[in-house]
């Protein structure tokens, strides 16, 4: 039976879009296929494949993806590098409904903006990982298509509501410039100056920033307090998170912020910048701490560490915030069925 949905991604990597696409393919193998334009498939499954082009912007890869889309009722395209594949799908598979899936509330550069504008014009619907992401598309003048927000909660993690805060900080995600881990390290160095027992664990693959971050750690004199683990799978991340209490994500740009969702579900108290959808999940003094300035964050974290009742309240509220929410794999298939049935 042909799949309901084929999800086209540039590369089968470790970003939120790729992880979510794979998760749906694993959870619903009879209804979801994932095709990456470049590189190898990250998992060995019959419904997860790679065209293995020399570059995600390869016209040949786009044509092959468009041809494969003929077999699905809905084709979903994530990230700007799939714009050529969207064009090919519109030509080669005109009967397949097309959805552009956005994962950030702003465009990174001009080519991103142009490709997104073209893809949005060809899409029957615009899907987004958060309300802020969908609003960001409107700012670029391409918000004319019907829009839909897809839950980015992949599963219901069993959270532990914590009662005692230790100065143990953790981050997981890619180590790249947009995540502003330089800001995390600077903040942590301030905490270590007051609490020498503090420690920080940074989990994730190097995406261009690891060498500079390690140098910053060394120059700050905190090498013995910071650990880089590299990329880890979800069970290993959860095991490390269980021995930490505060999650730091001080990004310049985010969409749904999958790592933050996971951290809150696990009962960590989070300190985040109010970008993407993170500012709607976290409210200082209620579900976590919003980072405004380094000085302000140091004061808020110190207060949190000194007040077990406050910490316990924030940890419980973080867990409760995600209780009973919609799951990604169900939400994305509901959206696909609705789009397939809709007159366009």
C-alpha positions in Angstrom: 0.0 0.0 0.0 1.3 3.5 -0.8 2.3 5.6 2.2 0.1 8.4 3.3 3.1 10.7 3.8 6.6 11.0 2.4 8.8 13.4 4.3 11.7 14.9 2.4 14.7 16.2 4.4 18.1 17.5 3.2 20.1 15.1 5.3 19.3 12.5 7.9 21.1 14.2 10.8 20.7 15.1 14.4 18.5 18.2 14.2 15.0 18.4 15.5 13.4 18.1 12.1 15.3 15.0 11.2 14.8 13.3 14.6 11.0 14.0 14.4 10.8 12.7 10.8 12.6 9.4 11.8 10.5 9.1 14.9 7.3 9.1 12.9 8.7 6.6 10.4 9.6 4.3 13.2 6.3 4.7 15.0 4.1 4.4 11.9 6.1 2.4 9.3 3.1 1.6 7.2 2.1 5.2 6.7 5.3 7.3 6.8 8.4 7.3 4.5 11.4 9.5 5.0 13.8 10.4 2.2 17.0 12.4 2.6 18.6 14.1 -0.3 22.2 13.8 0.8 24.3 11.4 2.8 23.2 8.1 4.3 20.1 7.1 6.1 20.6 7.2 9.9 18.6 4.0 10.6 18.3 0.7 8.7 14.6 0.6 7.9 12.8 -0.1 4.6 10.8 3.1 4.9 13.8 5.4 5.7 16.1 5.9 2.7 18.6 8.3 1.2 19.1 9.4 -2.4 22.8 9.8 -1.5 23.5 12.8 -3.7 26.8 14.7 -3.6 25.0 17.7 -2.2 21.4 18.4 -0.8 20.9 21.0 -3.5 21.6 18.6 -6.3 19.0 19.0 -9.1 19.2 15.2 -9.8 18.4 14.5 -6.1 15.5 16.9 -6.3 14.1 15.1 -9.4 14.5 11.7 -7.8 12.6 12.9 -4.7 9.9 14.5 -6.8 9.5 11.2 -8.6 9.2 9.2 -5.4 6.6 11.6 -4.1 4.2 10.3 -6.8 3.4 7.3 -4.6 2.3 9.3 -1.6 -0.8 11.2 -0.9 1.1 14.0 0.9 4.7 15.1 0.5 6.2 17.1 3.3 9.4 19.2 2.8 11.5 20.3 5.8 14.2 23.0 5.7 15.1 25.4 2.9 17.4 23.0 1.1 14.4 20.9 0.0 13.0 23.7 -2.1 14.2 22.2 -5.4 12.6 18.9 -4.4 9.3 20.8 -3.8 9.6 22.3 -7.4 10.2 18.8 -8.8 7.3 17.3 -6.9 5.0 20.1 -8.2 6.0 19.1 -11.8 6.4 15.3 -11.5 3.7 14.6 -8.9 1.0 17.2 -9.3 -1.6 14.9 -7.7 0.4 14.7 -4.4 -0.5 17.3 -1.8 2.5 19.4 -0.7 3.2 20.8 2.8 6.2 23.0 3.7 7.3 22.3 7.2 9.1 25.1 9.0 11.3 24.6 12.0 12.5 28.2 12.9 10.9 31.5 13.4 13.4 33.4 11.2 15.4 32.9 8.0 19.2 32.5 8.5 20.3 34.2 5.2 19.1 35.4 1.9 19.1 32.0 0.1 17.1 30.6 3.0 14.6 33.4 2.6 14.3 33.0 -1.2 14.0 29.2 -1.1 11.4 29.4 1.7 9.4 32.0 -0.3 9.4 29.7 -3.4 8.5 26.6 -1.5 5.7 28.4 0.4 4.3 29.5 -2.9 4.1 25.9 -4.2 2.8 24.4 -0.9 -0.9 23.6 -0.4 -0.3 24.1 3.4 2.4 25.5 5.7 3.1 23.4 8.8 5.2 24.7 11.7 6.7 23.3 14.9 5.3 26.2 16.9 3.1 29.3 16.8 6.2 31.6 16.8 7.6 29.7 13.8 4.4 30.2 11.8 4.3 33.9 12.7 7.8 34.2 11.5 6.8 33.1 8.0 4.2 35.9 7.8 7.0 38.4 8.5 8.7 37.3 5.3 5.6 38.0 3.2 4.8 34.4 2.4 2.1 33.7 5.0 -0.8 33.4 2.5 -1.3 29.6 2.6 -3.3 27.8 5.3 -1.1 27.2 8.3 -1.0 24.4 10.9 1.0 23.9 14.1 2.3 20.3 14.6 3.2 19.1 18.1 6.9 18.4 18.6 6.4 16.2 21.6 7.9 12.9 20.5 6.9 10.8 23.5 5.6 11.0 27.0 8.7 10.8 29.2 8.4 9.8 32.8 9.6 12.9 34.6 10.9 13.0 38.1 9.7 16.0 40.1 12.9 17.1 41.9 13.0 18.6 45.4 16.7 19.6 45.9 18.7 21.7 43.4 22.4 21.0 43.0 24.6 23.2 40.8 24.7 20.6 38.1 23.9 22.0 34.6 23.3 20.2 31.3 22.7 21.0 27.7 22.0 18.7 24.8 21.7 19.6 21.1 24.1 20.5 18.3 27.2 22.5 19.2 26.9 25.4 16.7 27.0 29.1 16.8 23.2 29.7 16.9 23.0 27.7 20.2 25.2 30.3 21.9 27.1 27.9 24.1 29.7 30.6 24.5 27.0 32.4 26.5 26.3 29.2 28.5 30.0 28.8 29.4 30.3 32.4 30.4 27.3 32.1 32.7 28.5 28.9 34.1 32.0 30.4 34.9 30.2 33.0 37.0 28.4 30.3 38.9 31.6 28.3 39.5 33.2 31.4 41.0 30.5 31.2 43.8 30.0 27.5 43.9 33.2 25.6 43.1 31.4 22.2 43.1 29.3 23.2 40.1 29.6 21.2 36.9 28.4 21.5 33.3 27.8 18.7 30.8 27.5 19.6 27.1 26.0 16.8 25.0 25.8 16.8 21.3 27.7 16.5 18.0 30.2 19.2 16.9 28.5 21.5 14.3 31.4 23.9 14.0 31.8 25.3 17.5 33.4 22.6 19.7 37.0 23.7 19.4 36.2 27.3 20.2 34.1 26.3 23.2 36.8 24.1 24.6 39.3 27.0 24.2 36.9 29.3 26.1 36.5 26.7 28.9 40.3 26.4 29.2 40.8 30.2 29.2 38.1 30.6 31.9 40.0 28.1 34.1 37.0 25.7 34.4 38.2 22.7 32.4 37.8 20.4 35.4 34.1 21.4 35.7 33.0 21.1 32.1 32.5 17.8 30.2 31.9 17.4 26.4 30.3 14.0 25.7 29.8 14.1 21.9 26.6 12.8 20.4 24.5 10.4 22.5 21.3 8.5 22.0 18.1 9.3 23.9 18.5 6.8 26.7 22.0 7.9 27.4 20.9 11.6 27.5 18.1 10.7 29.9 20.5 8.9 32.2 22.9 11.9 32.3 20.0 14.3 32.8 18.8 12.3 35.8 22.1 13.3 37.6 21.7 17.0 36.7 19.1 19.5 37.8 19.3 22.6 35.6 19.0 22.7 31.8 20.6 25.6 29.9 19.6 26.7 26.4 20.6 30.3 25.6 20.1 30.1 21.8 19.8 33.1 19.5 17.3 31.2 17.4 14.9 28.3 17.9 11.6 26.8 16.8 9.8 24.4 19.0 13.0 23.7 21.0 12.8 19.9 21.2 15.6 19.6 23.8 13.8 22.0 26.1 10.5 20.0 25.8 12.5 16.9 26.8 14.2 18.6 29.7 11.0 19.9 31.1 9.4 16.5 30.8 12.3 15.0 32.7 11.8 17.5 35.6 14.9 19.7 35.1 14.5 23.4 35.8 15.4 25.3 32.6 17.1 28.6 32.0 16.5 29.8 28.5 16.4 32.8 26.2 12.9 33.8 25.1 13.4 32.9 21.4 11.2 30.7 19.2 8.6 29.0 21.4 10.8 28.8 24.5 9.4 32.1 25.8 5.9 30.5 25.9 7.0 27.4 27.7 9.0 29.1 30.3 7.8 31.8 32.7 10.3 33.0 35.3 9.2 31.9 38.8 6.6 29.6 37.4 8.1 27.0 35.0 11.7 28.0 34.8 13.9 31.1 34.3 14.1 33.4 31.3 17.6 34.6 30.6 17.6 38.4 30.0 21.2 39.3 31.0 24.0 37.4 32.5 23.9 39.4 35.8 20.1 38.8 36.1 20.5 35.0 35.3 23.2 34.6 38.0 20.9 36.2 40.6 18.0 34.0 39.6 20.0 30.8 39.5 21.6 31.6 42.9 18.1 32.2 44.3 16.9 28.9 42.9 19.9 27.0 44.4 19.2 28.5 47.8 15.5 27.9 47.8 14.5 24.2 47.7 10.8 25.0 47.8 11.1 27.3 44.7 13.1 24.7 42.9 10.6 21.9 43.7 7.7 24.1 42.5 9.4 24.9 39.2 10.4 21.3 38.6 6.8 20.0 39.2 5.4 22.8 37.0 7.8 21.8 34.2 6.7 18.2 34.3 3.0 19.1 34.5 3.3 21.5 31.5 3.7 18.6 29.1 1.4 16.0 30.7 -1.2 14.7 28.3 -0.1 16.7 25.2 -0.4 15.6 21.6 2.4 13.4 20.2 4.2 14.3 17.0 3.5 11.1 15.1 -0.2 11.3 15.7 -0.4 15.0 14.9 1.6 14.9 11.7 -0.6 12.0 10.4 -3.8 13.8 11.3 -2.5 16.8 9.4 -1.6 14.7 6.4 -5.0 13.0 6.3 -6.8 16.4 6.5 -4.6 17.8 3.7 -5.1 14.8 1.5 -8.9 15.1 1.9 -9.0 18.9 1.4 -10.1 20.5 -1.8 -7.2 22.6 -3.1 
